[in-house]
Amino acid sequence: MKDKIILMIKGFFIGVANVIPGVSGGTLAITMGIYEQLIKAVSHFFSDLKENIKLVISVGLGAGLAILLMSKIIGYSLEHYPIPTTIFFIELILGGMPVIFKKVKNHYKSIPNLLIFLITFIIVISLSFLDSGDRVVNFNNLNIIGYIILFLVGMISAATMVIPGISGSFILMLLGYYKPIIDTISDLTNFDNLVNNILILFPFGMGILIGIVLISKIIEYLLKKHEIKTYCAIIGIVLASIILIFKPLLSLPYDFIQIVISLILGIIGYFIAYKLGDE
């Protein structure tokens, strides 16, 4: 029972992370110490069905509860108290970093591992210089090519879910699919367009499901055959994502009270992640 509760708590924070723009649920999964477990569970779901179901349901319930209960609260906090809220989540990430550093130990000093770290760090940082643009895809009169592209976009979305440090919403915005997909999901309650909406979301959803399994298998292979190098890449991605999350705060006004609250919340966030990462 204790294990399930801890998994739900970890899932809860992963779910909250998915609500924060620019914050990756995969990053929190790593710092909470359950990333490899989730990857293995997805890659070999039927090999240890009972344990995998327990893991996925426990984490999924926590994440689902967080999204349902915290979406409005997080939205309000980000709008009215962006600095303390963002600092809390940055420290949630930093609190789990000791767990990741233990994976590489002294191997990060080698030149190949340092290069991998720098390359992934630079790639993620460079995403901040990309313009999301105003391109929006139109789902009216989709042909077979359009449905195939939807499937591929779903696979790309799956990659952002599995790979830490990459914002799925940002990638979909770059591709012009974010607003149309969100609008289609919102319109599901309009039964006049139900069939059309299902036809749009089905290939996208299948792309996500298949993509998650395929990418999980690739990452599992990398962790098994090239664990140190993979974790060096992950560290680069996570540290770069922290910078990208912090960057917007530099242009915001702040006062002494906000600094104090940010420090308190930061300490709380770091402590939560540090303790959960050890569980």
C-alpha positions as semicolon CSV with decimal commas, in nm:
position;residue;x (nm);y (nm);z (nm)
1;M;0,000;0,000;0,000
2;K;0,283;0,240;0,089
3;D;0,446;0,176;-0,252
4;K;0,122;0,256;-0,433
5;I;0,074;0,580;-0,238
6;I;0,432;0,690;-0,313
7;L;0,383;0,609;-0,684
8;M;0,059;0,811;-0,685
9;I;0,235;1,108;-0,522
10;K;0,512;1,089;-0,782
11;G;0,248;1,063;-1,055
12;F;0,071;1,365;-0,906
13;F;0,380;1,584;-0,946
14;I;0,441;1,447;-1,296
15;G;0,082;1,540;-1,383
16;V;0,123;1,890;-1,240
17;A;0,443;1,929;-1,445
18;N;0,247;1,859;-1,763
19;V;0,019;2,154;-1,681
20;I;0,313;2,396;-1,656
21;P;0,410;2,540;-1,997
22;G;0,762;2,433;-2,088
23;V;0,790;2,177;-1,807
24;S;0,825;1,815;-1,913
25;G;0,655;1,532;-1,727
26;G;0,946;1,312;-1,841
27;T;1,187;1,539;-1,656
28;L;0,992;1,497;-1,332
29;A;0,972;1,121;-1,389
30;I;1,353;1,113;-1,399
31;T;1,404;1,331;-1,093
32;M;1,137;1,132;-0,905
33;G;1,334;0,815;-0,981
34;I;1,069;0,625;-1,177
35;Y;1,167;0,703;-1,538
36;E;1,341;0,372;-1,604
37;Q;1,056;0,181;-1,437
38;L;0,798;0,350;-1,661
39;I;1,007;0,293;-1,975
40;K;1,046;-0,077;-1,889
41;A;0,677;-0,112;-1,804
42;V;0,569;0,035;-2,138
43;S;0,830;-0,158;-2,341
44;H;0,747;-0,495;-2,181
45;F;0,392;-0,439;-2,062
46;F;0,279;-0,802;-2,093
47;S;0,596;-0,966;-1,960
48;D;0,514;-0,874;-1,599
49;L;0,153;-0,768;-1,641
50;K;0,053;-0,747;-1,274
51;E;0,346;-0,527;-1,165
52;N;0,329;-0,311;-1,479
53;I;-0,043;-0,251;-1,435
54;K;0,015;-0,154;-1,071
55;L;0,288;0,092;-1,172
56;V;0,105;0,246;-1,468
57;I;-0,231;0,274;-1,287
58;S;-0,076;0,421;-0,970
59;V;0,128;0,681;-1,159
60;G;-0,158;0,742;-1,405
61;L;-0,412;0,800;-1,128
62;G;-0,181;1,047;-0,957
63;A;-0,114;1,230;-1,283
64;G;-0,483;1,232;-1,378
65;L;-0,585;1,369;-1,039
66;A;-0,322;1,641;-1,068
67;I;-0,443;1,749;-1,412
68;L;-0,809;1,752;-1,299
69;L;-0,756;1,918;-0,961
70;M;-0,459;2,144;-1,024
71;S;-0,506;2,283;-1,376
72;K;-0,704;2,588;-1,263
73;I;-0,493;2,639;-0,949
74;I;-0,166;2,622;-1,145
75;G;-0,311;2,850;-1,414
76;Y;-0,412;3,105;-1,149
77;S;-0,075;3,076;-0,969
78;L;0,122;3,122;-1,291
79;E;-0,087;3,427;-1,385
80;H;-0,075;3,601;-1,045
81;Y;0,239;3,455;-0,880
82;P;0,461;3,339;-1,171
83;I;0,796;3,370;-0,992
84;P;0,722;3,165;-0,675
85;T;0,527;2,905;-0,877
86;T;0,803;2,860;-1,134
87;I;1,078;2,850;-0,871
88;F;0,888;2,574;-0,689
89;F;0,888;2,358;-1,003
90;I;1,250;2,437;-1,087
91;E;1,348;2,316;-0,741
92;L;1,130;2,006;-0,788
93;I;1,357;1,927;-1,083
94;L;1,681;2,023;-0,907
95;G;1,588;1,818;-0,600
96;G;1,603;1,502;-0,807
97;M;1,931;1,583;-0,982
98;P;2,149;1,402;-0,720
99;V;1,969;1,080;-0,823
100;I;2,073;1,137;-1,186
101;F;2,431;1,237;-1,101
102;K;2,471;0,913;-0,906
103;K;2,406;0,729;-1,233
104;V;2,710;0,883;-1,406
105;K;2,937;0,915;-1,098
106;N;3,285;1,013;-1,229
107;H;3,220;0,908;-1,590
108;Y;3,110;1,259;-1,691
109;K;3,479;1,364;-1,698
110;S;3,546;1,168;-2,018
111;I;3,552;1,373;-2,340
112;P;3,287;1,165;-2,529
113;N;3,044;1,195;-2,237
114;L;3,111;1,569;-2,202
115;L;3,047;1,612;-2,576
116;I;2,716;1,425;-2,551
117;F;2,616;1,647;-2,258
118;L;2,708;1,966;-2,447
119;I;2,535;1,861;-2,771
120;T;2,204;1,779;-2,601
121;F;2,231;2,093;-2,385
122;I;2,284;2,314;-2,693
123;I;2,003;2,145;-2,891
124;V;1,747;2,208;-2,616
125;I;1,867;2,566;-2,554
126;S;1,839;2,634;-2,929
127;L;1,465;2,550;-2,912
128;S;1,412;2,882;-2,730
129;F;1,526;3,068;-3,043
130;L;1,269;2,898;-3,264
131;D;0,960;3,097;-3,349
132;S;0,638;2,905;-3,287
133;G;0,482;3,116;-3,562
134;D;0,119;3,165;-3,654
135;R;0,082;2,861;-3,881
136;V;-0,232;2,666;-3,798
137;V;-0,334;2,348;-3,980
138;N;-0,689;2,320;-4,111
139;F;-0,864;1,986;-4,049
140;N;-1,144;2,053;-4,302
141;N;-1,160;1,803;-4,589
142;L;-0,865;1,590;-4,475
143;N;-0,742;1,338;-4,733
144;I;-0,542;1,019;-4,677
145;I;-0,214;1,215;-4,670
146;G;-0,360;1,442;-4,401
147;Y;-0,451;1,142;-4,183
148;I;-0,103;0,990;-4,228
149;I;0,052;1,323;-4,124
150;L;-0,178;1,329;-3,819
151;F;-0,048;0,983;-3,726
152;L;0,314;1,102;-3,763
153;V;0,242;1,415;-3,558
154;G;0,102;1,183;-3,290
155;M;0,432;0,991;-3,292
156;I;0,623;1,319;-3,256
157;S;0,398;1,407;-2,961
158;A;0,480;1,068;-2,809
159;A;0,850;1,151;-2,835
160;T;0,799;1,471;-2,634
161;M;0,611;1,271;-2,369
162;V;0,884;1,010;-2,331
163;I;1,197;1,222;-2,385
164;P;1,259;1,449;-2,085
165;G;1,302;1,824;-2,110
166;I;1,102;1,879;-2,430
167;S;0,769;2,063;-2,422
168;G;0,510;1,878;-2,628
169;S;0,284;2,183;-2,658
170;F;0,572;2,389;-2,800
171;I;0,656;2,127;-3,065
172;L;0,289;2,103;-3,168
173;M;0,277;2,483;-3,194
174;L;0,583;2,477;-3,423
175;L;0,406;2,225;-3,645
176;G;0,079;2,422;-3,638
177;Y;-0,119;2,137;-3,481
178;Y;-0,156;2,256;-3,120
179;K;-0,469;2,472;-3,150
180;P;-0,653;2,243;-3,399
181;I;-0,593;1,938;-3,178
182;I;-0,698;2,121;-2,859
183;D;-1,008;2,260;-3,034
184;T;-1,099;1,912;-3,162
185;I;-1,068;1,762;-2,812
186;S;-1,279;2,045;-2,667
187;D;-1,542;1,990;-2,938
188;L;-1,591;1,622;-2,849
189;T;-1,897;1,714;-2,641
190;N;-2,057;1,858;-2,956
191;F;-2,223;1,542;-3,082
192;D;-2,300;1,702;-3,418
193;N;-1,929;1,671;-3,504
194;L;-1,857;1,355;-3,304
195;V;-1,775;1,125;-3,598
196;N;-1,555;1,385;-3,766
197;N;-1,372;1,461;-3,440
198;I;-1,312;1,090;-3,374
199;L;-1,178;1,047;-3,729
200;I;-0,930;1,328;-3,657
201;L;-0,826;1,216;-3,309
202;F;-0,804;0,842;-3,384
203;P;-0,492;0,853;-3,610
204;F;-0,337;1,114;-3,380
205;G;-0,404;0,895;-3,075
206;M;-0,276;0,581;-3,249
207;G;0,041;0,770;-3,339
208;I;0,086;0,861;-2,972
209;L;0,030;0,503;-2,849
210;I;0,259;0,339;-3,105
211;G;0,515;0,618;-3,068
212;I;0,531;0,580;-2,690
213;V;0,599;0,206;-2,722
214;L;0,861;0,244;-2,999
215;I;1,044;0,535;-2,836
216;S;1,031;0,364;-2,496
217;K;1,200;0,061;-2,652
218;I;1,469;0,281;-2,808
219;I;1,537;0,456;-2,477
220;E;1,536;0,124;-2,293
221;Y;1,797;-0,007;-2,539
222;L;2,010;0,305;-2,491
223;L;1,986;0,278;-2,112
224;K;2,080;-0,091;-2,125
225;K;2,367;-0,068;-2,377
226;H;2,490;0,290;-2,324
227;E;2,365;0,385;-1,976
228;I;2,632;0,643;-1,888
229;K;2,616;0,821;-2,226
230;T;2,235;0,821;-2,217
231;Y;2,232;0,976;-1,870
232;C;2,488;1,237;-1,979
233;A;2,246;1,329;-2,258
234;I;1,956;1,336;-2,011
235;I;2,151;1,564;-1,775
236;G;2,217;1,802;-2,066
237;I;1,848;1,806;-2,158
238;V;1,728;1,854;-1,799
239;L;1,975;2,134;-1,714
240;A;1,892;2,314;-2,039
241;S;1,519;2,282;-1,971
242;I;1,570;2,442;-1,627
243;I;1,732;2,743;-1,796
244;L;1,445;2,768;-2,045
245;I;1,188;2,755;-1,763
246;F;1,377;3,019;-1,563
247;K;1,443;3,253;-1,860
248;P;1,095;3,421;-1,872
249;L;1,127;3,518;-1,503
250;L;1,414;3,758;-1,583
251;S;1,176;4,005;-1,746
252;L;0,920;3,999;-1,461
253;P;0,901;4,257;-1,178
254;Y;0,960;4,126;-0,826
255;D;0,974;4,248;-0,466
256;F;1,118;4,130;-0,134
257;I;0,805;3,934;-0,036
258;Q;0,808;3,741;-0,365
259;I;1,176;3,657;-0,315
260;V;1,107;3,524;0,037
261;I;0,805;3,320;-0,079
262;S;1,006;3,188;-0,374
263;L;1,289;3,080;-0,144
264;I;1,049;2,902;0,092
265;L;0,863;2,727;-0,190
266;G;1,195;2,643;-0,356
267;I;1,322;2,472;-0,041
268;I;0,993;2,281;-0,008
269;G;1,007;2,174;-0,374
270;Y;1,369;2,062;-0,348
271;F;1,299;1,865;-0,028
272;I;0,993;1,692;-0,180
273;A;1,184;1,584;-0,493
274;Y;1,493;1,479;-0,296
275;K;1,291;1,260;-0,060
276;L;1,071;1,109;-0,332
277;G;1,376;1,042;-0,551
278;D;1,518;0,821;-0,278
279;E;1,196;0,622;-0,231
